[in-house]
Amino acid sequence: QKFYEVQKYVILTSHVTNATFFVMNDALFSSLSAADQEILTKAFAAASQLIVDILDSGDNDLKKKFTDAGVEVITPDIEAFRKATASMPKDFSYWWADEFGADFHTKIQNLK
């Protein structure tokens, strides 16, 4: 955790997201009353938000630690990056087409 000893810059690429989800057997969930399903759904949503808040707080603490150590923290222009790399999925689809299908990237993007 001593990046600042060897690095002058940190770029916040956001290439790793904080995915929060809960998994429950569908038959069990369906067997619950509507009221219990709602309670669980709300509890899962609240827990997910708490996890995101904790992770964001940790990220902010790290940013401050880096800045305090003299590291420049850079937030890139994500839209400009997306625009500059828009052709990449088409240009490199041959890497995954045989195994996952040529429309693999589109399917992933549609999950948003």
N, C-alpha and C positions, 0 to 999 in steps of 0.2 A: 504494500500500500504506500510505497514511497516513490511514486511516479515522479514527483517533483524533483527527486535527486538526479534523474536522467532525462527529463523531458521538460521543455519550455512551454509546450502548448498541449491543450486537451481540446479535442473537437467533439462536441455533443452531436453525434451522428444519429441518435435515436434508432439505431439498427436493431436494438434489442428492446422489445416492448414488455411491459408488465402485464402478462396475461393472467387473469384470475378467473377461474371457473370452478364449479363444483360438479361432481359426477354422482349421480344416484340412479339406482336401478329403476327403469321406467315402470315396470310392473308394480314395484313398491310405491313409487310416487303416485301412480294412477290409483292405487288402492286407498290412498289417503282421502280424507274429506276435502272439499274445496277450501274450507277454512284453514285446514292444516297445510294444504298445498300453498296457500297464500302466505301463511306464516313462514314456511320454509323459503319460499321465493324471496320474500322481503328480508329474511335473515341472511340469505346468500348474497343479496344485493348490498346489504349493509356491511357484511364481512368483506366483500370485494372492494368496496370503497375504502374501508379501513386499511386493507392491504395496500391499495394504491397510495393512500395518504402516507403510510409508513415508508413506503419505497421512495416517494417523492421527497419526504423529509430527509431521508438518508442521502438522496442525490444532492439536495441543497446543501447538506452538511459537507459533502465531499467537494462540491464546487467552492464553498467558502474555504475549506482547507487548502485546496489548490491555489486559489487566489491569494490567500494569506502567505503561501509559500513562494509567491512570485510567478506562478504558472499562469499563462494567459488562457482563459477559458473561452472558446470560440463557439458560438451558436451559428451554424451555417444556414443559408437561405434554402430551406427544404424544397420550396416550389421551383426555384432556379435549378436545383440539383435534379429534381424529377424531370423538368423540361430538357435539361442537357443529356439525360440518360434515357429518354423516352423510347429510343429505338433499340435499346439493349435486349429486351425480351425477344423481340423479333430476330435480331441479329444473332442471338445465341440460343435460340430455341432448340437447335440441333443437339445441344447437350442433354436435354431431358426428354425430347420428343419420343424416342424409342421406348423409354421406360414408362413415362407418365402421360404421353400424348402432347401434341403440338399446342394444345390450348391450356396446358398446365398453369402457366403464369396467369392467364385470364381467370381461371377458376379460383386461384389464390386471391387475386385482386377483388373478385366478386364476393369474397367472404367478409369484406369490411362491413 
